[in-house]
């Protein structure tokens, strides 16, 4: 449900409701039913009335009364500037289907619908700090492991009969390591993109758009490689037999790197305004943080759908592995390390990202902290 405010406009220019319909303040507020009512006397400023004027607005929407607060819209006389909102001289009373505004002055009045926000400025600051620290540690660790892999991996062995006999056994293990390295590379891009996003929001629109595209590509690549990890785990532990796939790693790379690159490139070519500045709103005041990210609802929802499908597949694979481990424990009477294995697979497959789909209700803030801590340290 939406919050509401009684709104008044001091010395605002005469206009129809169509001028006010798209009006939004820093909290993304909008005018209820596009209705603005003006009450004034020509060339006289009426303020500090002993008996407040009452203006009643009717509506058929579900509003959130506890979030109601009176506001006034300020603009200099004769100016075409819309000014800013304040709460001077007005109060709001609400009942089913109506909003009553009581103000001690004459001006233009309206009711604003406030975009909901559930975190305070202090919570936003702490979450930002946790994200920066976690992503910095994760990016550094990912880069360190990738460099170790590149430096210390074994040189190619000669094509001897012994090597040919052992190569098939080592192939799946080598593929697993290479898939891990690709996931670490994607996580490095994602964490680096996030760390660059807020500083580049202070730069030009072009740089911010590039940073948003880079961050989006990092997220899509990370999700794709987490799906590749789940698919590889499925072949190793669940399907097992007849699992040979020709040019296996090449196909995984086309999915993990090629598909996200194609999506981001297409957006930049055909609808580059999808990337840009995004303001993060808070519940207590107009202070906010700005980052470079998606500005289109369609792109945002498409990314969420892709993430949802990946996480659903990964969760099903994880549940199948847990079931297999449970069966193995009953048969062999061992495997105390099962829980450690499941915990490691949970991080590897990114199932902690499912917390993003539970951002509502009384656990919203706790979920934000859990999501930030667990996923910023995934690398």
N, C-alpha and C positions, 0 to 999 in steps of 0.2 A: 504494500500500500504506500501511497505517496504522502509526504508531509505537506503542510500548507502554510501560507502566510497571507495576511492582509497586506495589500500593497497600495501605496499612494504615490502620486507623482507631483512634486512641487514645481509649479511654473513650467510644466511640460508643454511642448508645442501641440497645437490641435492636430489630431490625426484620427484616422479610423482604426478599428481594431486590427486590421490587417498589418498595420505597422508594428503592433505590439505582439502579434501572434508568435513570431520567431524569437521574441526577446528572451535572452538568457543571461543570468549573471554568472559570477565565477563558480557558483555551485550548480550550474546547468539548470537553473530554475526556469519554468515556462509559465505562461499566463493561462489560468483556468478558463476553459471554454472560449478563449480569445476575447474575453469581455473586459473592457476598460471603461469606467464611469467617471466623468468629470463633473466637479461641483465647484464653482468659483464665481466671483463678481468682477466685472471688467475694471481693470486698472487699480484694484484694491487687493491687498494681501490680507487674508483672514487667518489669523493664528490665535493660539491660546484661548480657545473658546471655553467658557465655564461649563456649558452644556454641550458635550461632544455630539457631533453629527453621526448618524448611524446609516450605514450602507449595507444592504443585504444582497448576497449573491446566491443563486440557486444552482445546483449541480446534481448529477446522477452518478458520481464516481465514488469509489471507496477510498476515503482519505484517512490519514493517520493523525488524529487529534493531538496526541502527546507531542508531536513534532511541530505544532502550530506556534507561530510567533509573529507579532505585528511588524510590518516594515513600511518604509516610505520611499518613493522614487524621487531622487533629487536631480534637478537640471536647472541651469541658469536661465533667466528670462530671455526669451528671444533666441535661445540657442537651439540648434538642431541636434546637439549632443544628448544622448540618452541618460548620461550620468551614472549614478550608482545607487544601490539600495541601502536603506537604513531603517531603524525601528523607532524613530523619533515621533512621538505624538499619537501613536495608534496602538490599539489592542484588538485581539481577535477572539471572538466567541463562535463556537460551532455547534451544530446539531445535525440530525440526520437530514441530508439533502440541502443544507443551507450553511452559509458562512456569514457571520455578522461582523462588520468592521466598525469600530467606534474610534473616531479621530477628533482631535481638538483643533483641526484646521481644515480649510477647503483646498482641494487640489484634484488630481486624477487618481482614481482608486482601482485596484485590481487584486486578484488572489493569485499568488504564485504557487506552483507545484515544485517542491524541492526534491531534487534527485537524492535518493537515499544514500547515506554514507554511515559506515559502522565502526570506523576506527578513528581514534583521536590523533592529534598532531604528535603527541609523545609516543604513541604506538607506532605511527608511521616512521618516526625518526629511529626508534629501536629496531624495527624490522629492516629498515634500510641499512643500518649499521651491521646487523647480523648477515644480511645478504652480501654486503661488500666483503666482510671478513671471510664468510664461507666460500663465496665464489673465487676470491683471491687464493685461498688455500687449495681449493679444488683445481683451479687452472694451473697453479704451480705444480701440484702433484701429478696432474695428467701430463703436463709437458715433460716433467722429470722422467716418468715411466716410459713415455714414447721415445725420449732421447736414449734411455738405457737400452731399450729394445733395438733401436737403430744401431747403436754402437757395439753391443755385445752379442748380437745374434750370430749364430754359427754360419760360417761361409758354406757355400754350396758344395756338396760332396761329389766326388767323381762317379760316373755311371758304371759302377762295379756291380757284379751279381749280388753281392751282399747288400749293397745299398738299395738295389731294386727290390730285394726281399723285405727290407725294413721300411722302405719309403711309404708303402701303403698304410702300415701301422701308424707311422708318424704323421701321415697326411691330415687326419682328422684333428690330431692334437695341434698341428701347425695352423690349421684353419681356425681353430678355436682361439689361439693366441692372436692371430691377425684380426679376427673379428673384435676381440677385446681392444686391440690397439685402435681400430677404427672408431669404436664407441668412445674411447678416451679422446681421440681427436675431435669428435663431434662435441663432446662435453667441454673440451678446451675452447672451441669456437663459441659455444653457447655462453660460457662463463666470461670469456673475453668480451663478447658482444654486450653482455649485460653491464659489465664494468665500464664500457665505453659509452653506453647509452645515455646516462645522465649527464656526464661532462659535455658530450657533443650536442645535448639539447640546448646549450648556450651558444652554439655555433650557428652557422647559416642553415637555411632550410635544406639546401642540397646535401650538406654533410649529415644533418639529422636524418634525412631520408635514407642516405647510404647506411648509417648506423642502424636504423630500424630494419632495413632489408637484411643486413648482416646478422642481426639478432634473430630475426624471423627464420633465416636460413639455418642458423645454429640450432634453433629449437626443433625445426622440422628434421634436420639431420640426426639429432639426438634421439628423437622419437623413432625415426626409421631404423637406426642401428639397434635400439632396444628391441624393436620387433624382429630384427635379424638375429639378435641373441636368442630370443625366444624360439624362433624357427630352428635355429641350429641346435638348441637344447632338445627340441622336439625330435629332430632326426637322430640325435645321439642316444637319448634315454628312452624314448617312447616308441618311435617307429623302428629304429635299430636296423632292420633288414631292408635290403634293396633301397639304400639311401644314397647311392651314387648319383650326383648331379653334375652334368658336364659344365665346365667353366663355372664352378660353384661360386668362387669368390668374386669373379667378374660380375656375375648376375646380382650378387648381394651389393656390390659397390654401385651398380647402376641404380638399384633401389635406394640404397642408403645415402648416396651423394647425388646421383643424377636426377632422381625425382624431386627432391627439395630444390635443387638448382633450377630445374625447369619451372617449378611453380613460382619461385621468387623472380626469375628473369621475366616470366610472362606478366607478372604484376607490374614490374618496373617498366615494361614496354607498353602495356595497354592501359594501366591504371595506376600510375606512380603516386597519385595522391593518397593511395591506401596507406602509405608510410608517411610518418610525420611526427609532430609534437603531440604528446599525450599528457594531460594533467591528471595527477592522482589526488583526488579530493579527500578531505578529512571532515570529521563530524563537528569539530569545535572551531569554527572560524574559517576565514577564506584562505588561510595558508595552505600550500600544497607543494608537491614535488612534481617536476616535469622530467619526462624521459622521451626517448625516441622509440616509437613502437607503432603498432597498427592503429589506424584511425577509422577504419571501416568496420561496421558491425558484421557485414557479410564475411569479410576476411577473418575476423575474430571468431565467428561461429564456425566457419569452415575449419580453422585450425583446431578448435575445440572438438569438432567431430572426428578429425583425423587422430587427435590425441586419445579420444574416447575409444575408437576402434582398436588402436594399438594397445592400449592398456587393458581392454577387454580380452584381446587375444593373449597377451602376456599373463594375465591373471588366470585364464583357463589352463595355460601351459604350466604355470606354477602349481595350481591345484592338482593337476595330473601328476606332477613330479612328487608332490607331498603324498599323494595317495600311493605312488609306487614305493617311496621310502618307507611309508608305514607298513606296507605289505612285506617289504624286505626285512624290516625289524621283527615282525611276527615270525617270519620263517627262520631267521638266523639268530634271533635272540640277542641282537647287538645294536650298534649304530647309535651311540649316545650323541654323536656329532650331527644327528639329523637336524636339530634345531639350528645349529650354526650354519649348516648347509642351506636351509630354507631362508635364514636371515640374509646370507650372502646372495642368494638368488633373488630375493626381494629387492635388494639394492641394484643388482645387475639388470634386472628386467624393468626397473623403474616403477614398480607397483606403488611406491610411496607417493607417486604423482596423483594417484586416485584421490588424495586428500583435496585436490583442487575442485572436485565435484561435490564436496560436502561443506561449501562455504556459506552456511546459513544457520540460523537459529542461535541458541545460547552458546554453542561451541565455536562460533565463527572466529573469534579472536584467537582462541587456543589452536584452532586448525591452522590459522595463518602462521603462527609461530612454529608449529610442528612442520608444516609444509616448507617454510623458509629454511629451518635448521637442517632437516633431513635431505632436501633436494639440492640446497646450495653446496652441501658436502659430498654429493654423490660421486664426484671425480676422485 
